Amino acid sequence: MKGLYSALLVPFDENGAIKENGLRKVIQQNIEVQGVDGLYVNGSSGENFLMSTAQKKEVFRITAEEAQGKIKLIAQIGSLDLAEAIELGKYATELGYDSLSAVTPFYYKFSFEEIKNYYETIIAKTDNHMIIYAIPALTGVTMDMSQFDDLFENDKIIGVKYTDPNLFLLERLRKRYPNKLIFSGFDEMLIYGMISGVDGAIGSTYNINGRRSKEIMELCQAGKVAEAYDVQHATNDIIEKVLELGLYPTLKEVLNQKGYDAGTCKKPMNGFDASKTADVKKLIEDFNL
């Protein structure tokens, strides 16, 4: 399951309904144009926490229909409602997803014991593999080495999506757990993850910049770090502009401009500001997106 995974974008219409044909096209271009090794489905980039259970299932089903057998699939099923997480985990497992993933429980100040029980309950009820989704900037949950030690004792927990700027902890995890999957979660820090020995990366900008990001990975694997830095510099120029224009609306607008009908964002997120269309067209042209 190593490699580059797009955190799949989900197209919505103005009423918040999933644009099925658009979603299928976005999946296809990730596979055929970006050349990703897999898709991370219903994560933050998919606006998961704005969707109903039925919509989440719809995205899992459509993605499995379009991608299964061609690439690997990871289903993010984390929820504050443990019953929903289990329901989604069972559904994704039945669809043939290669692994589940779940964001750490958030908002309330959960104890580590509660967090561990959350993961172990999902695993016991679904009998699938689990990749922890650690993103402390959004969840407020920061885990230390001893807590990862505790979680990794469960053989069904096969790895972590590590979206944390603590590179010391990343290096420690890599050294101690050579057989666990570690995915870098910061697109702008991909090269640092590769130098630290991650097994792959999961991110939103790979929906439009997958080819360049795979080049960073391949150059690092070949020991050509200086060349990889040059590609990371260009990648971060793209990311900087995307963040300036608005992350998810801009990623979708790039795809819209290229004919993939990525729709808009789900309310209460704002859609793309049409006055910035010329900036997006220039971004596409300047970086051959």
C-alpha positions in Angstrom: 0.0 0.0 0.0 3.0 2.3 -0.3 3.0 5.3 -2.7 1.2 8.6 -3.5 -2.5 8.9 -2.5 -4.8 11.8 -3.5 -7.1 12.9 -0.7 -10.0 12.8 -3.0 -12.0 15.9 -3.7 -15.8 15.5 -4.0 -17.8 17.7 -6.4 -21.0 19.2 -5.0 -23.7 21.3 -6.7 -25.0 24.5 -5.3 -27.6 22.6 -3.2 -25.0 20.4 -1.6 -25.8 17.3 -3.6 -22.9 15.1 -4.9 -22.3 15.5 -8.6 -21.9 11.8 -9.5 -20.6 12.2 -13.0 -18.2 14.9 -11.8 -16.9 12.7 -9.1 -16.3 9.8 -11.5 -14.3 12.2 -13.8 -12.2 13.5 -10.8 -11.4 9.9 -9.9 -10.5 9.0 -13.5 -8.1 12.0 -13.9 -6.4 11.1 -10.6 -5.7 7.6 -12.0 -5.0 8.4 -15.6 -3.5 11.9 -15.5 -1.9 12.3 -12.1 -0.9 8.6 -11.9 -1.6 8.2 -8.2 -1.1 4.9 -6.5 -4.3 5.2 -4.4 -7.1 7.4 -3.1 -7.8 8.4 0.4 -11.6 8.7 0.4 -13.8 10.9 2.6 -11.0 12.8 4.4 -10.8 16.5 5.1 -10.3 17.3 1.5 -13.5 15.4 0.6 -15.4 17.7 3.0 -16.4 14.6 4.9 -17.5 16.3 8.1 -20.1 18.3 6.1 -21.8 15.2 4.7 -24.6 13.0 5.8 -24.0 9.2 6.4 -25.8 8.5 3.1 -23.6 10.9 1.2 -20.4 9.4 2.6 -21.6 5.9 1.5 -22.4 7.3 -1.9 -18.8 8.6 -2.3 -17.4 5.2 -1.1 -19.6 3.3 -3.6 -18.8 5.5 -6.6 -15.1 5.5 -5.9 -15.0 1.7 -5.5 -16.9 1.4 -8.8 -14.4 3.7 -10.7 -11.1 2.7 -9.1 -11.2 -0.7 -7.5 -8.7 -3.0 -9.1 -6.7 -0.1 -10.6 -5.4 1.5 -7.5 -5.5 1.1 -3.7 -8.3 2.6 -1.7 -8.3 3.8 1.9 -11.7 4.7 3.5 -11.6 7.5 6.1 -14.6 6.6 8.4 -13.7 8.6 11.5 -16.7 10.2 13.3 -17.7 11.6 16.6 -20.6 9.1 16.4 -18.9 5.8 16.9 -21.9 3.9 15.6 -21.6 5.9 12.3 -17.9 5.1 12.1 -18.6 1.4 12.5 -21.4 1.5 10.0 -19.2 3.2 7.4 -16.3 0.9 8.2 -18.4 -2.2 7.6 -19.8 -0.7 4.3 -16.3 0.2 3.0 -15.0 -3.2 4.0 -17.8 -4.9 2.0 -16.9 -2.7 -1.0 -13.4 -4.1 -0.9 -11.4 -1.1 0.5 -7.8 -2.1 1.2 -7.8 -0.4 4.6 -9.8 1.9 6.9 -8.6 5.1 8.4 -10.1 7.2 11.1 -9.3 10.6 12.4 -8.7 10.8 16.2 -11.9 11.8 18.0 -12.0 15.6 18.3 -13.8 18.6 19.8 -14.2 17.1 23.3 -11.1 16.5 25.4 -11.0 12.8 25.0 -8.5 10.8 27.2 -6.0 8.5 25.4 -7.9 5.6 26.9 -11.1 6.8 25.1 -9.1 7.3 21.9 -7.6 3.8 22.1 -11.0 2.3 22.8 -12.5 4.1 19.7 -9.9 2.5 17.4 -10.1 -0.9 18.9 -13.9 -0.9 18.8 -13.9 0.0 15.1 -11.4 -2.7 14.3 -13.2 -5.4 16.3 -16.5 -4.5 14.6 -15.2 -4.3 11.0 -12.3 -6.8 11.0 -10.3 -4.5 8.6 -7.0 -2.8 8.8 -6.7 0.6 10.3 -4.5 3.6 9.5 -4.6 6.2 12.3 -5.2 9.8 11.0 -3.2 12.1 13.2 -3.8 15.8 12.4 -3.4 17.7 15.7 -3.8 21.2 14.1 -7.5 20.3 13.4 -8.3 17.9 16.1 -6.3 19.2 19.0 -5.2 15.7 19.7 -1.4 15.3 20.0 -0.1 11.8 20.7 3.4 11.0 22.0 5.7 8.1 21.4 4.4 6.0 24.2 0.8 6.4 23.0 1.8 5.3 19.5 3.5 2.4 21.1 0.3 1.4 22.8 -1.8 1.7 19.6 0.7 -0.1 17.4 0.6 -3.2 19.6 -2.6 -4.0 17.7 -1.6 -5.8 14.5 -4.6 -4.5 12.7 -3.3 -0.9 13.1 -1.0 -1.0 10.1 0.1 2.6 10.0 -0.5 6.3 10.4 -1.4 9.3 8.2 1.0 11.7 9.9 -0.1 15.3 9.4 2.1 16.8 12.0 5.1 19.2 11.7 6.9 17.4 14.5 9.7 15.9 12.4 11.5 14.5 15.4 8.6 12.3 16.3 8.3 11.3 12.7 11.9 10.2 12.6 11.4 8.3 16.0 8.3 6.5 14.6 10.1 5.5 11.5 13.1 4.1 13.4 11.0 2.2 15.9 8.4 0.9 13.4 10.0 -0.1 10.1 7.1 -2.4 9.3 4.3 0.1 9.9 3.1 2.3 7.1 3.8 6.0 7.6 2.2 8.4 5.2 3.3 12.1 5.1 0.2 14.3 5.3 1.7 17.7 4.5 2.0 18.2 0.7 4.4 21.2 1.3 6.7 19.1 3.4 6.8 16.0 1.2 10.5 16.1 0.7 11.1 16.1 4.5 8.9 13.1 4.9 10.7 11.3 2.1 14.1 12.0 3.7 12.7 10.6 7.0 11.8 7.4 5.2 8.0 7.6 4.9 6.2 4.9 2.8 4.1 7.4 0.9 2.0 10.5 1.1 -1.6 11.5 1.2 -2.7 15.0 0.3 -5.2 17.3 -1.4 -3.0 19.0 -3.9 -2.1 15.6 -5.5 -5.5 15.9 -7.2 -3.9 18.5 -9.5 -0.2 18.1 -8.9 0.3 14.3 -8.5 2.8 13.9 -11.3 5.2 16.5 -9.9 4.8 15.1 -6.4 5.6 11.5 -7.5 8.8 13.0 -9.1 9.8 14.3 -5.7 9.3 10.8 -4.2 11.2 9.1 -7.0 14.1 11.5 -6.9 14.5 11.1 -3.1 14.3 7.3 -3.4 17.2 7.6 -6.0 19.2 9.7 -3.6 18.9 12.8 -5.8 17.8 15.1 -2.9 19.1 18.4 -4.5 17.0 17.7 -7.6 14.0 16.8 -5.4 14.3 20.1 -3.7 14.0 21.9 -7.0 10.7 20.1 -7.7 9.5 20.8 -4.1 10.2 24.5 -4.6 8.0 24.5 -7.7 5.4 22.5 -5.8 5.4 24.9 -3.0 5.0 27.8 -5.4 1.8 26.1 -6.5 0.7 25.4 -3.0 1.4 29.0 -1.9 -0.8 30.4 -4.7 -3.6 27.8 -4.0 -3.7 28.8 -0.4 -3.7 32.4 -1.2 -6.8 31.9 -3.5 -8.5 29.4 -1.1 -7.5 25.8 -0.8 -10.5 23.6 -1.7 -12.4 26.0 -4.0 -9.2 26.6 -6.0 -8.3 23.0 -6.4 -11.8 22.4 -7.7 -11.6 25.4 -10.0 -8.3 24.1 -11.5 -10.1 20.8 -12.3 -13.2 22.8 -13.6 -11.0 24.8 -15.9 -9.5 21.6 -17.3 -13.0 20.2 -18.0 -13.5 17.7 -15.1 -16.6 19.3 -13.5 -15.3 19.3 -9.9 -18.3 21.4 -8.9 -18.2 23.7 -5.9 -17.7 23.2 -2.1 -20.5 22.2 0.3 -22.0 24.9 2.5 -21.0 26.5 4.8 -17.8 26.5 2.8 -17.6 29.3 0.2 -17.4 28.5 -3.5 -14.7 29.8 -5.8 -14.5 33.6 -6.3 -15.0 34.1 -10.0 -13.1 37.3 -9.9 -9.9 35.1 -9.4 -10.5 33.0 -12.5 -7.6 34.7 -14.4 -5.3 33.8 -11.5 -6.3 30.1 -11.8 -5.8 30.1 -15.5 -2.3 31.6 -15.1 -1.5 29.0 -12.4 -2.5 26.2 -14.8 -0.4 27.7 -17.6 2.7 28.6 -15.5 3.0 25.1 -14.0 1.5 23.0 -16.7 -1.1 21.6 -14.4 
